[in-house]
Amino acid sequence: MTIAAHDLAVIFDMDGVLTDTTALHCRSWCEAAARRGWRFEPADYDAMRGLAREESLRVFLDVVGRHMTGAERAGLAQPALQQAVIEEKQRLFLEYTDALTAADRLAGVTALVDGLRARGVPLAVGSSSRNAELVLRRIGLRDAFAVVVDGNDVPISKPAPAIFLECARRLGAPAERCIVIEDAASGIEAARAAQMKCVGVGPADRLAGATLVVSSLALLSVDSLFALLDSPRGA
Ligand SMILES: [Mg+2]
């Protein structure tokens, strides 16, 4: 598949952009901690936003370790224990995702995706998640995307540009014709490293590096994406 030089391609992050699986990840980590009598609270999840599994585990162990004695904390280094924690978190997450439906798409997603498809814009999902295919199927959006690249395809997670570059490669789109839509600072950094323009969805202070920031996808039109593509970088 290739696109013409004047064309636009859009690469969506998934978690926090298309659906709020961040809430399910957060709940899974909190519950995984609670089951061991450890402390990990929803506010602690902020530092994990946009991170892949291994980095998330590192943040998790760092947080729960803060409330432990030195000996308990040393025990967190055991690979078998870390593996058990990751597996439990993943089990909980899959349990929670079972309940996802099209109603769990975030505000504005359906209209924007439909609008882009109607204009023939090739679409990709570039996610550090290893559950992207599953989640996209649950919310009824898998078929909307020509390309889905996730943490299984590219194990080098954001803020490295590898996931977005692979999306562009598979779409047949040069980086300068791609716009990334992201909710996390690490994803904005990845888009910039890939030399792509980037729309940040969420609070401006978290998304300072984005080319454009909107508080919700409902405020982003297809036309504004075309306009952004042709605007000077950073404008
Ligand atoms: Mg995200």
Boltz pocket constraint, residues with backbone or C-beta under 6 A from the ligand:
constraints:
  - pocket:
      binder: B
      contacts: [[A, 13], [A, 14], [A, 15], [A, 16], [A, 17], [A, 49], [A, 50], [A, 182], [A, 183], [A, 184], [A, 187]]
      max_distance: 6.0
